[in-house]
Amino acid sequence: MSPPIQLLSPEIINLIAAGEVIDSLAAVVRELLENAIDAQATRLTVSVFPELWQVMVADNGRGMSLDNLRHCAQAHHTSKIFDLDDLWKITSLGFRGEALFSIAQVGQLTIQSRDATNDSNGWLVNYNQQGEMSEESTAPMAPGTIVTASHLFGTMPVRRQGLPTFSQQLKAIQGIVENLSLCHPQITWQVHHNKKSWLSISPGKTSQHILPQLLKRVHFNDLQFLCETVITPSHEQAKIEMVLGLPDRTSRGRLDWLKIAVNGRVVRSPQLEQTMLAGLSRTLPKGRFPVGFLHLIIPPSEIDWNRHPAKTEIYLKSLEFWQERVTEVIDKALKLSPITISTGEQNQRVKKLLKASENKGVYNLGHSESNELELIQLRAVGQVNQTYIVAEHSHGLWLVEQHIAHERILYEKLQDEWQLIPVQQAIILTQISLKQVEQLQRIGLDIEPFGDNTWAVRNVPKLLENREDCPDALIELSLGGDLESAQVAVACRSALRNGTVLELSQMQEILNNWKKTRNPRTCPHGRPIYLPLEESSLSRFFRRHWVIGKSHGI
């Protein structure tokens, strides 16, 4: 049975930063969907008729009794908080008791509902602009609720004229549905625009099953899902869920799909967004941005929701603690470990190759997934074109490009041990500008005039100490960027070149050092380092599952 809807006390009303929350069709949809999710709905249907200024949301939640229906649209009436203490332990999406009241003020509100546990039939109630019941009648229906808001802003022509265009409001509605579907992956979503199906999202176990439905070029195996349980500074249990686009598999041309949610709602948190970007630094090509969804499920006492009428801005206590935990989860997601590598992760180019072979043959390409690798033991067995190290493990083999694998090793070593050492004989640079001189000074080099348009450099990064091309490397460092860019440039120039013949022992050393790096999937420029050729794929390609007689034409 749904809890009773009651009037909040004046003391609580004065503490809640309410403000105007219904300012568009999208705002109506947002509030109704949050109420439906609070009612434990697992199936939601949204119907939008922009030209009619009408929105309808139907759910299969627990519904409302007639008594609750009579009070639900009155100002400051809610079933989600009852006293002052409840403000500090909010677990619902909607709690201020004014969403339905605000909708009634700007349009015609009708609610049809049946209590899932108590009523044998449903009720239909109309409300006036004060949120008071104006008419009620019985209505046959399944348990759940259908809310219809019509003629929105009809008595406010000036307000209508100031609203975003219909296309902009539809885009906002799409964003609301997508965000909620990521936070609540167990829900089935159907969205209709003028009676035509517009958006459909199937349920899944985690947000890893949802995100590929929202981004059509992103596949399930392009993503890594991790869920970590943590203990907060106040000694309470919390959970961090993260879906991360693996940098060697997917990225975006702009920073538009890095989302952060707290307790079931996507919020704006510039600090956590920067933490995620920092954790993925130097894993993607220049001009590319990560795909990621972070969901913190934390004790209500850690949050203050009363920062914004739409509840999209929050105050998160112990921010540094959460930033540290998020960084740890990102590090774990990027490593080559039994948690993040499985034989089900097939390179897309290999899949296409197998599919093409399947089309020409008479055998089928299976789609079963194997168990995760128990250990990632890579053994160097050879070199291809003096460029790729062939690494064998118990589930197949990988091709590892030697130059960029070594570049990743050196870059992270430089990050941890950036060291400038003095040189016995100064390195002379000519024909460089004052801007280039300032850049070298900015990254810590000791450089001083040494004649007409000539400069002497007295110290260099340790990796460049004995290189014949050290002057060229310094020129490269002078051309711009911060210390991180300088470290990338030094690592790239210092890494062994493709075309270099390696002994097996040298290949093994590179593999051992590379697989222990923090971000082994891509080089600092964002290029993928390895190509997996798993045993299950090789077996299918060479048709080793055929019986001997069949393969010999018997």
PyMOL commands that set and color helices and strands:
alter all, ss='L'
color gray80, all
select helices_A, chain A and resi 10-15+25-38+50-52+66-71+84-88+99-106+157-162+166-183+207-214+220-222+270-279+300-302+319-334+348-360+402-416+434-442+462-464+470-477+483-494+504-514+535-541+548-551
alter helices_A, ss='H'
color red, helices_A
select strands_A, chain A and resi 6-7+43-49+54-59+77-78+108-114+122-127+133-139+144-150+188-193+196-201+223-231+237-245+258-262+265-267+292-297+303-304+315-316+379-384+388-393+396-401+420-430+447-449+454-461+530-534
alter strands_A, ss='S'
color yellow, strands_A
deselect
rebuild
show_as cartoon
